[in-house]
Structure formats: C-alpha cells, structure tokens
C-alpha cells in the first residue's frame, strides 16, 4: 500500500490546528505529518493537544518559506509527499484522491490542484484568474507575448516558465486537467524519491518564495519527469494577512527578479552540463535524468524532535 507524508510549514499561528483537524478526518489517513515550525515550541504544541496524527516536529532555526519546505522534504519517510499550508483545509477525500492519481498514472511524479479562497467570515472569494477576459488573454495573447521554454512546450496550457523566465499560466488552469508545473504550493503531491533529489530555491532576499513551486517543477521536468494539474482535488485556503500576501509591491517585484534569475541559472546549468559530457554518460534512473542534488540546503538548520 502507498505510504503518505504530509508537510505543513508554520509560524505557530492559530490556523495550524484547523489544518491538522482536516487531516485527522481523511478517508485515507496519512502515515505521518511533518510539521516544520519557526516559533516557540510551546506555541506549536498547544495546537497539537489531542491530535491522533503521527506527528514529526522539525524546528527551523533560520531562513524563510523555502528553507522550511526543504527541511520538510528531507524529513519525510514515505512513497508520496503532500504539501498543505497551515491556513488551508483539506476535504476528507484529499489524501485518497492523490493516492488514486499516483496509482492510476505511475508515470507522473507530481500532481497539483487549486485552492478555494475563503474569508475569515466563511464567504468564498472569487479567484483572481476566473474571469472570461483572463481566459481569452491566456488563450490568444499570452502564447505570443510569453512563449514557454522549449523543454516546457507541452506545459503551455497549464503553468509554465516562459522564455523570459517568467512564471506564466496558460488557458486551461484552473478549470481543466492538463500537463502543468505545480499550480499552488498550498496543494500539491510529489513522489518522494524525485522530491528528495530536487530542491526548493533558497537565496537571501527570497522571503515569500514567489514561484518556488514552479522552480521545483522545472527541476522535476529536467530530471525527465511528467507533472499534471487537476481541478478536482481543491483545498480551502483562508484569505488573511500573511507574509506571503501582505508585502510592499517593490519588495514583491525584487523577489520576482530573484526567482527569474534562479530559473535562468537552472536552465543555463543544464545546458552547460550537456556541453561538458555526451548524453550517453549522463546519470539516469530509468528515463529520469539525475541533476546535481541541492538537498543539503538548509540541512544544518534542522533539529528533529
């Protein structure tokens, strides 16, 4: 039977307990829930009282969102790893649906789905990319303005990285299934073996980690894996002030530039490795190309408890 880990990163805020309760009510119980916390331990433990989940606590001593994610991915022990934000709520069939996806499509290394925005008042918010004008722009204008990187051509209907190294969305997300880089980091599932050999991006100034899901996805594609998006396994995501949403526009743009540079460096490194040795000598597992691993990033920050 497939084993499942869920990674939840938190600053110890009150929302965490709701995320954990949603995991307790799953029709397919996760084998472990890895909580990466950057907060006083006592603050986190208050929200864990009475939990029936198999919890593993990992302390983050420095760094930001992507540092926490790297600690989480290197701490899991399972076949499949799911990622859920601490202010998100998973429906009862969330884990079961992802397990079924991997069972029915073993050639795919990563599935992602959408998040339904909900205010603290419980009222559902309209997603920013739901309008008809957005769909028309993505279908007819964006392919001309922002064509995908050549290796991501088949991902052009979903989320992809353009030739200008900008994270871009095609016309089928968020409503249709399609090949796609991860849509939302708050709701994605990755086969653990390639996840261990991939990495989330870390760099000074990258606090929010804008585009970290797509950076991970690009690495997985470069390793030879397939990724898919489905609208059929959404989570509910609270709309509230947070580090990832309430940041000055100038700081947001600076982070986007950092991410674009990291994506550019990743592709350049791939091209350089191909020039230095013939394809026959590249290390592979099956059809998957093994890139140099960056899994040591942040490893010295962790303290398993």
HELIX and SHEET records of a PDB file:
HELIX    1   1 UNK A   16  UNK A   24  1                                   9    
HELIX    2   2 UNK A   41  UNK A   45  1                                   5    
HELIX    3   3 UNK A   65  UNK A   73  1                                   9    
HELIX    4   4 UNK A   94  UNK A  104  1                                  11    
HELIX    5   5 UNK A  132  UNK A  136  1                                   5    
HELIX    6   6 UNK A  137  UNK A  141  3                                   5    
HELIX    7   7 UNK A  142  UNK A  145  1                                   4    
HELIX    8   8 UNK A  150  UNK A  155  5                                   6    
HELIX    9   9 UNK A  192  UNK A  197  1                                   6    
HELIX   10  10 UNK A  212  UNK A  222  1                                  11    
HELIX   11  11 UNK A  249  UNK A  276  1                                  28    
HELIX   12  12 UNK A  279  UNK A  281  5                                   3    
HELIX   13  13 UNK A  299  UNK A  301  5                                   3    
SHEET    1   A 9 UNK A 178  UNK A 179  0                                        
SHEET    2   A 9 UNK A 226  UNK A 229 -1                                        
SHEET    3   A 9 UNK A 108  UNK A 112  1                                        
SHEET    4   A 9 UNK A 187  UNK A 191 -1                                        
SHEET    5   A 9 UNK A  80  UNK A  84 -1                                        
SHEET    6   A 9 UNK A   4  UNK A  10  1                                        
SHEET    7   A 9 UNK A  32  UNK A  37  1                                        
SHEET    8   A 9 UNK A  55  UNK A  60  1                                        
SHEET    9   A 9 UNK A 302  UNK A 304 -1                                        
SHEET    1   B 3 UNK A  88  UNK A  90  0                                        
SHEET    2   B 3 UNK A 235  UNK A 239 -1                                        
SHEET    3   B 3 UNK A 115  UNK A 119  1                                        
SHEET    1   C 2 UNK A 159  UNK A 161  0                                        
SHEET    2   C 2 UNK A 167  UNK A 169 -1                                        
SHEET    1   D 2 UNK A 284  UNK A 285  0                                        
SHEET    2   D 2 UNK A 288  UNK A 289 -1                                        
END                                                                             
